[in-house]
Amino acid sequence: MKTRSIILGAALSLMIAGCGPKVSDKTVVTGNLGADAPEMITITIKPLNYNRNVVVKNGQFNVEVPRYVTGLAKLKVGNITGSFVSDGTPLNITFNEDKSLNVTSKYPKISVQAKYDAYNKEMDGLQAKYRPLIEAAKDEATEDKLYDEYQNSAKKVCLAAVDANKDNLTAVTAIDNLRYLLTNDQMDSVLTTIDTALAKIPSISTISRSVAARKKTAEGQKFTDFTVNGQSLSDYVGKGKYILVDFWASWCGPCKAEMPNIKNVYQKYAGPEFDVLSVAVWDKKEDTIESAKKQGIVWNQIIDAQRVPTNIYGIDGIPHIILFGPDGTIIKRDLRGDDIEAEVAKHVKPVK
């Protein structure tokens, strides 16, 4: 009798589960935007070429939208633009007090929108916790310790989000954050776990290509050449000197903040064994030339390189500073601050 009760209980559970809410290929979106709402709003999903004007009556609207869980649908309400995940569950949209959009699902347990919101809330909570602590740190050691704690916590949240959302936007957003937190091999491992359809979307494909490029141009590998407007990296690298290469742009504040460090190394070590090369990327040629003069760049330059070298070397952010050996071997990537001179000093002696 006891066994039969268990079986009947299991059968009942299956019936209840079978009658539960299901994800649809359409998302019913309703909204109450208040008395000041315009008479028409617009919903757009660019990858699906979906663009629809929706009539608003007495501040309320109701519309069916195609399901699309690997990106955001855009909702324009007058001068306000918001977004939501068209996840195939009934969604309701209202205004928050600050006029941002509040999106809730009728079935949060199966809603991608709810999972996406929960992930963002957890990440925002980590920033809210650690930012004031880091800003209040009284010494560099404490600041570094807190920042490491923040990064480790963020890594755990992002990895859990990917594991639980292998086919939707939550994983896409988490992977975008993880690319700054994981090694190339670790990121490669994460990318193999997601659904094939998700791996094909542009943002994930870009990250995958960057990882592959960084592995090909990792420390210990020989340099990969590129040519821009008749100038090649091989004109400088692999010619018997240590070469410090700074990938930068005129609009980049952190790039300009590193210029004094680079200038100091150039003035102190440039000679028979060492030289510096600046490579301007993602910038207008005229802006680079003007900024280079202001920054006092007197060493060799390659300008107007755009994305050619950054695609080859998998560079997602600048400044990115690389030290190459005399034979063109990549010795160290992503040097910053005092580490620039510290690394150069391992290999060459000051000449002045």
C-alpha positions in Angstrom: 0.0 0.0 0.0 2.9 2.3 0.8 4.5 1.6 -2.5 1.3 2.3 -4.4 0.9 5.6 -2.6 4.4 6.6 -3.7 3.5 5.6 -7.3 0.2 7.4 -7.2 2.0 10.5 -5.7 4.5 10.4 -8.6 1.8 10.1 -11.1 -0.1 13.0 -9.6 3.1 15.1 -9.7 3.5 14.3 -13.4 0.0 15.3 -14.1 0.5 18.6 -12.2 3.8 19.2 -14.1 2.1 18.4 -17.4 -0.6 21.0 -16.7 1.9 23.7 -15.7 2.7 26.8 -17.7 4.6 26.3 -21.0 6.8 28.5 -23.1 5.2 29.7 -26.3 6.6 30.8 -29.6 4.8 34.1 -29.0 5.1 36.5 -26.1 1.9 38.2 -25.0 3.1 41.6 -23.8 0.6 43.8 -21.9 1.4 47.2 -20.3 0.0 49.9 -18.1 2.0 53.0 -18.8 -0.1 55.6 -17.0 -2.2 58.5 -18.0 0.7 60.4 -19.7 1.5 57.5 -22.1 1.5 58.3 -25.8 -1.1 56.9 -28.1 1.5 54.7 -29.9 4.5 52.8 -28.9 7.1 50.9 -31.0 8.5 47.4 -30.4 11.6 46.4 -32.3 13.6 43.2 -32.6 16.3 43.9 -35.1 17.7 40.4 -35.7 14.1 39.3 -36.6 13.4 42.4 -38.7 10.5 42.9 -36.4 9.2 46.5 -36.0 5.7 47.2 -34.9 3.7 50.2 -33.8 1.3 49.3 -31.0 -1.8 51.4 -30.2 -2.1 52.5 -26.6 -5.6 53.2 -25.1 -5.9 54.8 -21.7 -2.3 54.1 -21.0 -2.7 50.4 -21.7 -1.6 48.1 -24.6 -1.7 44.4 -25.5 0.4 42.8 -28.3 1.9 39.5 -29.4 5.6 39.5 -30.1 7.8 36.7 -31.6 9.8 34.7 -29.0 13.5 35.8 -29.1 15.6 34.8 -26.1 19.2 35.4 -27.3 18.8 39.2 -27.4 16.6 42.1 -26.3 13.5 43.5 -27.8 13.4 47.3 -27.7 10.4 49.2 -26.6 10.1 53.0 -27.3 7.5 54.9 -25.3 7.7 58.6 -26.3 11.2 59.7 -25.5 11.9 56.7 -23.2 13.5 53.6 -24.6 13.6 50.3 -22.7 14.1 46.7 -23.4 12.8 43.2 -22.5 13.4 39.6 -23.3 10.6 38.2 -25.4 10.7 34.9 -23.7 7.4 33.2 -24.6 5.8 33.8 -21.2 3.1 36.5 -20.6 5.0 39.7 -19.7 3.6 42.9 -18.1 5.3 46.3 -18.5 4.9 49.3 -16.2 7.0 52.4 -15.4 9.2 52.6 -12.3 9.3 55.9 -10.4 12.4 57.0 -12.3 10.5 56.3 -15.6 12.5 53.2 -16.4 10.6 50.1 -17.5 9.6 47.4 -15.1 9.1 44.0 -16.8 7.5 41.1 -15.0 6.6 37.6 -16.1 3.4 35.8 -15.1 5.5 32.6 -14.8 8.9 33.7 -13.4 10.1 30.1 -12.8 10.3 29.5 -16.5 10.9 33.1 -17.7 14.2 34.1 -19.3 13.3 37.7 -18.4 13.1 36.8 -14.7 16.5 34.9 -14.9 18.1 37.8 -16.8 16.8 40.3 -14.2 18.0 38.0 -11.3 21.5 37.8 -12.8 21.7 41.6 -13.3 20.5 42.2 -9.8 23.1 39.9 -8.3 25.9 41.6 -10.4 24.6 45.0 -9.4 24.6 43.9 -5.8 28.2 42.9 -6.0 29.2 46.3 -7.4 27.2 48.1 -4.8 28.9 46.1 -2.1 32.5 46.4 -3.3 32.7 49.8 -5.0 32.5 51.9 -1.8 34.9 49.5 0.0 37.5 49.7 -2.8 37.1 53.5 -3.0 37.6 53.8 0.8 40.7 51.5 0.8 43.6 53.3 2.5 46.4 51.4 0.8 47.0 49.6 -2.5 47.3 46.2 -0.9 43.8 46.5 0.6 42.4 47.8 -2.6 43.9 44.9 -4.6 42.6 42.4 -2.1 39.1 43.8 -2.3 39.2 44.0 -6.1 40.3 40.3 -6.2 37.4 39.4 -3.9 35.0 41.2 -6.2 36.4 39.6 -9.3 36.2 36.1 -7.7 32.6 36.7 -6.6 31.6 38.0 -10.0 33.3 35.0 -11.7 31.2 32.6 -9.6 28.0 34.5 -10.4 28.7 34.6 -14.1 29.7 30.9 -14.3 26.5 29.9 -12.5 24.5 32.0 -14.9 26.1 30.4 -17.9 25.5 26.9 -16.5 21.8 27.6 -15.9 21.1 29.5 -19.1 23.0 27.8 -22.0 20.5 28.9 -24.6 19.6 32.5 -23.8 20.6 36.1 -23.2 21.6 35.6 -19.6 24.5 33.4 -20.7 25.4 35.9 -23.4 25.7 38.7 -20.9 27.6 36.5 -18.4 30.1 35.4 -21.0 30.6 39.0 -22.0 31.7 39.7 -18.4 33.7 36.5 -18.1 36.0 37.4 -21.0 37.7 39.8 -18.6 37.8 37.3 -15.7 38.9 34.0 -17.3 42.1 32.8 -19.0 41.8 31.9 -22.6 41.6 28.2 -21.9 39.0 28.7 -19.3 36.9 30.8 -21.7 37.3 28.2 -24.4 36.0 25.6 -21.9 32.9 27.8 -21.1 32.2 28.4 -24.8 32.0 24.6 -25.4 29.1 24.2 -22.9 26.6 26.6 -24.5 24.1 25.6 -27.2 25.2 25.7 -30.8 22.6 28.3 -31.7 23.9 30.6 -29.0 27.5 30.2 -30.1 26.6 31.5 -33.5 25.2 34.9 -32.4 27.6 37.8 -33.3 28.7 38.8 -29.8 29.6 35.2 -28.8 31.3 34.6 -32.2 33.4 37.7 -31.7 34.5 36.6 -28.2 35.3 33.1 -29.6 37.5 34.6 -32.3 39.2 36.9 -29.8 40.0 33.9 -27.6 41.4 32.0 -30.6 43.5 35.0 -31.6 44.9 35.5 -28.1 45.9 31.8 -27.9 47.7 32.1 -31.2 49.5 35.2 -30.0 50.0 34.2 -26.4 53.2 34.8 -24.4 56.0 32.5 -25.8 54.6 32.6 -29.3 56.3 34.3 -32.2 54.7 37.5 -33.4 52.1 37.6 -36.1 52.8 40.3 -38.7 50.4 42.8 -40.1 50.7 45.6 -42.7 48.9 49.0 -42.6 49.4 51.7 -45.3 52.8 50.3 -46.3 54.0 49.9 -42.7 54.4 46.4 -41.1 54.9 45.3 -37.6 57.9 43.3 -38.9 59.6 46.6 -39.9 60.3 46.9 -36.1 59.7 43.6 -34.4 62.0 40.6 -34.8 65.0 42.8 -35.9 67.2 42.0 -32.9 65.8 44.5 -30.4 63.3 44.3 -27.6 60.3 46.3 -28.7 57.6 47.6 -26.5 54.4 48.0 -28.6 51.6 50.2 -27.3 48.2 49.8 -28.9 46.3 53.0 -28.2 43.8 55.7 -29.4 43.6 59.5 -28.9 40.2 59.3 -27.3 41.3 56.7 -24.7 41.9 58.2 -21.3 43.7 55.1 -19.8 45.9 55.1 -22.9 47.0 58.7 -22.3 47.5 57.9 -18.6 50.1 55.3 -19.6 52.0 57.7 -21.9 54.3 59.0 -19.0 55.2 55.4 -18.1 56.0 54.6 -21.7 57.9 57.9 -22.2 60.0 57.2 -19.1 60.9 53.7 -20.4 61.8 55.1 -23.8 64.0 57.8 -22.4 65.7 55.4 -20.0 66.2 52.3 -22.1 65.9 53.2 -25.8 69.2 52.3 -27.6 70.9 49.4 -29.3 68.8 46.8 -27.4 65.4 48.4 -27.0 62.9 50.6 -28.7 59.2 51.6 -28.5 56.4 51.5 -31.1 53.0 53.0 -30.8 50.2 51.5 -32.9 47.0 53.7 -33.2 43.8 51.7 -33.4 40.1 52.5 -33.6 40.8 56.1 -34.2 40.7 58.9 -36.8 44.1 59.5 -38.5 44.0 63.3 -37.9 43.1 62.8 -34.2 45.9 60.4 -33.7 48.5 62.8 -35.3 47.3 65.7 -33.1 47.2 63.7 -29.9 50.6 62.1 -30.6 52.1 65.6 -30.7 50.4 66.6 -27.5 51.5 63.4 -25.8 55.1 63.9 -26.9 55.4 60.7 -28.9 58.8 60.9 -30.6 59.3 57.1 -31.1 58.1 55.1 -34.0 54.4 55.0 -34.9 52.0 53.1 -37.0 48.8 55.1 -37.4 45.3 54.4 -38.8 45.6 50.7 -38.0 42.0 50.4 -37.0 41.0 46.8 -36.2 43.7 45.0 -38.2 46.1 44.4 -35.4 43.5 44.1 -32.6 41.7 41.3 -34.5 45.0 39.5 -35.0 46.1 39.8 -31.4 42.6 39.4 -29.8 42.7 42.8 -28.2 39.3 43.7 -26.7 40.4 46.8 -24.8 43.1 49.5 -24.9 45.7 50.4 -23.9 47.2 47.0 -24.6 51.0 47.0 -24.3 53.1 44.1 -25.4 56.9 43.4 -25.0 58.4 41.5 -27.9 61.8 39.8 -27.8 64.7 40.4 -30.2 63.6 37.4 -32.4 59.9 38.5 -32.3 58.8 36.2 -29.4 56.0 37.6 -27.4 57.4 38.0 -23.9 54.6 39.8 -22.0 51.1 41.0 -22.8 48.9 43.6 -21.2 51.5 45.5 -19.3 50.4 48.5 -17.3 51.8 51.1 -14.9 55.0 50.2 -13.0 55.0 46.7 -14.5 56.1 48.2 -17.9 59.5 49.3 -16.6 59.8 46.3 -14.3 59.4 43.9 -17.3 61.7 45.9 -19.6 64.4 46.0 -16.8 64.5 42.2 -16.7 65.9 42.1 -20.2 67.8 45.4 -20.9 69.9 47.8 -19.0 69.3 51.6 -18.9 71.4 53.5 -21.4 71.0 57.0 -19.8 
